[in-house]
Amino acid sequence: MIIREQHLHVAKPKYGSRAFSTFMYFIFVLATICLFTVFNKSFGQIVATSDPVVEQIVEVVNEKVPQYNGYTIQITAATIKPDLKTAVGQAYDNKPIKVNPTRFQTSVKQQLVNDGVSTLVINSSIGASIETKLTNEYQNAFQNKYLLEFRDQLPTYKMITYLVMLVTFVIGTFFRIRYHRSKY
């Protein structure tokens, strides 16, 4: 009889605690994955400079860049990819987005020379004013609302992710300890 009475007073393990702690750890792992992918500068630059994304951006930029006296100026993926990587990096670093237009300017000059425009015209004051206008349009293409919103909201999302990681780890650990103590 004494053995049976002792057995009746043993607490049963709380399986809900184990399930809940497992769920909390799952959320913790998801938040960690987000931190090392979506909120990681290198990952963001790789995604932003992937071919499908660059092709779409090239189309949008080519629509926005004005033409020069009937000459069609086309921006290529090779021209925009390094500048896009720079712009995304600046967004992740929460810095003003400003790209170096040298590669773009060289590309435009080369296209105009290939189309038969004299280098004297390109290098004259008229050519310089047109180059300035084209360069401004090119740089403004990187000032789009999506990239600026991302830059402004990234610190908030990172902080929320860190908070979620902390809370889920603490709560998950608390419930895991509760489960293990209820077994004995």
HELIX and SHEET records of a PDB file:
HELIX    1   1 ILE A    2  LEU A    8  1                                   7    
HELIX    2   2 TYR A   15  PHE A   36  1                                  22    
HELIX    3   3 LYS A   41  ALA A   48  1                                   8    
HELIX    4   4 ASP A   51  LYS A   64  1                                  14    
HELIX    5   5 ALA A   77  TYR A   92  1                                  16    
HELIX    6   6 THR A  102  ASN A  114  1                                  13    
HELIX    7   7 THR A  119  ASN A  123  1                                   5    
HELIX    8   8 SER A  125  ALA A  141  1                                  17    
HELIX    9   9 LYS A  145  SER A  182  1                                  38    
END                                                                             
